[in-house]
Amino acid sequence: MAGTRTVPTIRLRFGAVAKAVHAATQLEWDTPLYQQASTQLEQALELADVPDFVSTRLRHPEQAVILTLPVRLDDGSYATFPAYRVKHSSVLGPTKGGIRYDDAVDLGECAALAMWMTWKCALLRLPYGGAKGGVRCNPRELSANELVRITRRFTAELAPFIGPQLDIPAPDMATNEQTMAWMMDTYSMQKGYAVPEIVTGKPVSLGGSLFRHEATGAGVVMVVERACHRLGWDLAEQRCVVQGFGNVGGIAATELADKGAAVVAVSDLSGGVFAPDGLDIPTLHAYVAEHGSLEGYESGVTRITNDELLELECDILVVAAREDQITARNAGNLRCRLVAEGANGPTTIDGDRILAERGIPVLPDILTNAGGVTVSYFEWVQDLGRLFWDRDEIRRRLADKMADAFDRVWDVAHDQRIALRDAALVAAIREVAAALEARGVYP
Ligand code: NAD
């Protein structure tokens, strides 16, 4: 946190006096992204009306593991990769969250993302708490063999901290079904039997769920569609811009186009492509499948930068790339009518404030991108029961869950006259608080 804080003394409901964990000095995970998550939490706590001991517990992750992974590279040399796994809350059940491979991964990022996972799971009424982990590396510079060795070493070192009833990893940025298959295999080899329920987002051949791959992007569009309905808009008449053309953004673009909306621009790390009458999304997917990214795609489109893409005139802007994209620098220039957060943490506190002042509603990440963890939960349930559902059933169950969460958030926002993000956090915090109050603090 910026500046110093006095160490508050709080009275627990059992009468004991305890000092809050928070020290006047910074804690190890206290980076700008963690401060963003903390600031959101503090704003929501003012509205949530939960006991002090609940707030105190939820301000900090429960556990953080820091590793350094020695890995042999293809040229025979060795490199050491920092790696992390942070669990924010196990109040509602095992922790759940993705593993990302990215050169910006650090303890604070994992702690912030773990906290957001707690809110997301609670909001969707899934019996999980939040976790997040990752390896600091540049996945684009690593071969498949190097990625296998990183993944297997990471899993082996994490083995004491993960488990089907303890902590269940999933894919995130630059990790995918194959990464989860390597994790499942490594964990299973150590146990001596197949443990498919140790990870979600696996290939279907290993007990993965149908529709998991599409779940986050499809869930984004389910939320967008429901918001349009509440706002009196017809989704098929909206012009949409999607930042990020990976798992979340790529599927969201497809779902939006399938519903008749015009997707006028999409982008990835290589930049964006813009066509005012709407892009041909299947052709773009085919190009990316062949070339690895949108780089070099020129046919019938105007190439734009990511900064230009965010400021295009449109109805719905889906930010599905990464955190810190809508900031004080550009929020005043956005020309959309609605923002949908497919990524985690794409809007900074200042960006949020400016959008609120401009009357642009934001569909918050913990609601909007919760389709992935929801179908991950379905996958875990199917694995534990060794009984598998068909695609239509999963899509229907997901739509029910997203609609239920959306309606609760919308109602809290309406009743308390607060922004959708605050409403989502308030609804989520109250779920965790109810469980924590019932459980109490051990011993
Ligand atoms: P991904 O690696 O599949 O795709 C990320 C996409 O964003 C790629 O197209 C990449 O090129 C692009 N990108 C990265 N940095 C960019 C930048 N600065 N500008 C423009 N484009 C950029 O990752 P993903 O799984 O789609 O995850 C995207 C976001 O969604 C992350 O914030 C992730 O935490 C979040 N998320 C993912 C899931 C899931 O199920 N995959 C679930 C919930 C949230």
Residues whose N, C-alpha, C, O or C-beta is under 5 A from the ligand:
A	BS01	NAD	P171 D172 M173 A174 T216 G244 F245 G246 N247 V248 G249 S267 D268 L269 N306 A320 A321 R322 E323 G342 A343 N344 N369 G372
